[in-house]
Amino acid sequence: MTDNKLWEKFPDETIELLFTAVEEDDIVDANTNLPGVINLHCPYKNIHENYALCLQFWRDGFTRTELLGLVNHCMTVPTLSSAVRLRYKYIRARYKHLRFAQRLYSKKHQSSRLFSTTTVVLGHFQDAFRNGNKKNLHIYGNILRVLLSKPVWWCVNYAMSHFQLETESGFIAYRQEQMRNLKNIISNQHLTGKEFHDVRKIVSQQVSFYDTLRSIDPSNREAYRMSRFLAAINGIMGDRHDVMVSDKLSGGNLYDKPAELDIDIRQRLELLLARYPMQTK
């Protein structure tokens, strides 16, 4: 098991770089292309550092009482200010980034159950107040009140520090497996909402890896280019996913009805798969 006393602490500048990278995850940069060669090697030291930064990014970004206060505020105030919405968005982004880190770097490639549940419910809660769905707002708000209680918070915080990290070879194998899953999904001409969401999860997870790498080492141009290329895919897919979720909350069937994958998204994904090394040298 990994001891939480061994996690590195990074300077504020590194945290700010990661914040900037995460904030750019939905921005489409048409001028950024994939590197000529995608290098999958990532020594154990880097795996440990990457997770340590993601953990610090989550822990230092807010307090339990602040998030609980935001949840209560969103449940009681009919019209939320842009500042409140933005603050909530940034906290949820920290949760998502750490959940990706758990899936990437842990031996089991899974996030702890309570943490993953909290991240999912934070998303449903955000969808509810974005779309004015009062029923879901109160359902997920009350669930969050439990998940953000002191006993549950202690369990979550402990679990995020104590687990086994993946080896370098295992980390490479996991990322290759994710790319094979991606290839299999988009082999279909039409994707259901779940399949579309599964593709985006794979892309978002890869983005988070390169966001962390470029923040620890700003001179890593390959990591920067990978981050920006994947962020473009993530951004285009995110816009579509928001439409599908909004439609579902209003009683529509866009999320469940198979639809053709946008040609721009498909071409970008196919380029990524064509260049991604599927065999370790």
N, C-alpha and C positions, 0 to 999 in steps of 0.2 A: 504493500500500500504506500501511496505517496504521502509524506508528512507535510502538512501545511506550513511548517516552519522553514521549509526549503524553497518556497516559491520566491523567485527574484522580485525585487521592486524596481520599477522603472521611473525615470524622471518625468516631470510634468510635460516636458516637450514631446516625449514619446506617446504619452496618453493623448495629447492634442493631435498628433499626427494620425493616430488611430481613429479618433473622433472625426477628423476630416475625411479620412478614407471611408468610414462607415456612412457618413452623411452623403457621400458621392455615389453610394451603391445603386441608386436609381437614376443616375444621370447618364444619358447616352452621349458618348464622345465619338463622333464619326471619324475622327482623325487618328484613333488609336488602333493599331493592328496587333495581331499575335506575334510573339517572338518567332524567329525562324526555327528554333529548337526549344522544346519544352522540357526542362530538366526536372525530373521527379524526385531526385535525391534530396533528403532532408535529414541530417544527422539527429540523433536522439537529443543532443544538446539544444538544437533548434526547436524540436518538438516541445521540450520542457519550457524553453523561453516563450514560445508562442502561447502555450496554455497559461503560463504565469501572467503574461500581459493581458490576455482576455479576462482572467480572473480579477486582476486589479482594475481593469476597465469597468467591470460590473460592480465590484465592491466599493470603489471610490466615487462612483458616479451619482449616488443618491443614498438615502436612508430608508429603512423600512417605514418609519413614521411618515416621511414625506410622500412615499408612494401610496400608502394607505389613506393619507389626507387627500391626495388627488382623486383616488377612487371615490371617496365619500363626496367630494366636491362635484364630480361628474354625475353622481347619482341624484344630487339635490338641486343643482343649478341648471335651469332649462337651456340657457344659451351659454356655451363655453367660449371664453376668450381665445384668441389665437395663441397667446402666450401659454395658456394651460394646455391646449392641444399639442403645442410644440414640445413642451416639457414632458408630457406623457409619451409622445412619440420617441423622444430621445432615450427615456428610461427603458421603454420596450425594446428599442434597438440594442441596448446593452444586454438585455436578456437573450435576445435572438443570437447575438454574436457569441455569447458564452455557451448557448445550447449547441451552436454549430461547432464550437471548439471541443465540447465534450464528445460529440459524434465523430469528429475528426481524430482527436488525439488519444482518446481512451481506448484501452485494450478491447472493450466490448463494443465500441463505436455506438454507444447509446448515452443519452443524457439521463440523469437520475429522474425517477418518475415524478417526484413532487416538483422539481424544477421545470421539467418539460411541461407538466400540466399547467403550472403557473404561466409559462410563456404562451401556451395556447390560449388560455382563458384571457390573458391580457390582450391578445389579438381579437378575440370575439367581443370583448368589452369595447375595444376601440372601434370595431365595425359597427357596434350598436349605437354609440354616440355620434359617429359620423353620419349614419343613415337615419337617425332619429327613431330608432327602434326601442321604445321604452320598456317593453316586456323583457327583451334580451339584456338591456342595460341593468335591470334590477336582478335578473337571474345571475348573470356573470359577475355583477358587482358584489352580490352576497357571497358568491363562491370565493372571490378575491379577498374578502374580509377574513375568511377562514384561512386561506392560503398565506395571508400576510400577518397572521397572528404570531405572537412570540414563539410558542413551541414549534410550530411548523417552520418558521423562519430559521430557528436554530438548526433543525434537522437538514434543511436545504443548504444552509451555509456550510455545515460540516461535510455534507456529501460532495459539495463542489471542490473540496480540498483533498479528500481522501479517496483515492482510487488508483488503479494501475494505468500508467501511460503505455501507449503502443510503441513497438520497436520501429526502426527505420524501414525494414523490409515489410513489416505488417502495414505500415502507413502507406507505402507505395502500392501494395496489393489492394488495400481498401480503396484508394483513389481510382485505380484502374478498374476495379469492380463497379464503382459508381459510373464511370464512363461507359462501361459495357451495358449497364442498366439504362443509361441515357440513350444509347444507340438502339437498344431494343424497343424502347418506348416510342421514339420518333420514327421507327420503321413503319409505323402505322400512319396513314395519310390523315386520318381524323383522330383527335384526342378528346377523351372525356374531360370534365373539369378536374377530376382526381388525377388523371394522367398528366394534364397540364400543370397542376400543382406539384406533382412529383418531379417533373422536369425542373421546375423553378427551384425546388428545394435543393436539388443537386447543384444547380448553377449557383445559388446563393451560398451554399456551403463552400464551394470552390472560391467564390469571391472573398469570403471571410478569411480563408487561408492566406490568400495573396495580400489582402488588406493588412493582416497582421505582420506578414513578412516585410512589406514595404515600410511599415511604421517602425519596426525595430532597426531596419537597415535602409535608410532613405536613398542610399546609392545603388540599391538593387533595381536596376532598370527593367529586368525581366519580370520581376514581381509586380512592378508598377504597370507594365504593359498588360500583363495577364489580368490584373485587378481591373483596369479600365475596360478591357475587351469584354470580360465577363459581366461587369457592371452594366454595360450597354444592353446585353441580353436580359439581364435581371430587370432593368428599367422598363424595357418594352413589354416584357411579360407581366410586370407589376401593374402597368396601366390596364392591361387586359383583365388581369385577375380582379382588380378593384371593380371593374364593370360587372364581372360575373358574380361577385359576392353581393354587390348592391342589388342586382337583379334577383338573386336567390332570396334575399331578405324581404323583397317586395312581392315574393310569390312566383317569380319567373322560373324558367327551366334551363337557362343558359349554362348553368354549372353542370347539369347532368346530361345535357344534349351534346353528343360528339360533334366537334367542329374542326375544320381544316386548320392546321397550324399556319400561322402567318408566314409568308414566304421569307420575309426579312429575318425572322427568328430562326426559321429552318436553315437558311443559308449560313447564318453565323454558327449555329450548333454543328452543322455538318463540317464546316471549316475547322472548328475546335476538335471534333472527333478525328478528322483526317490527319491532324498534326499531333494528336496526343499519343505518346508512346504506350503501347499496350503490352510490351514485353520489356522486362528489366534487363539492362545490359550488364 
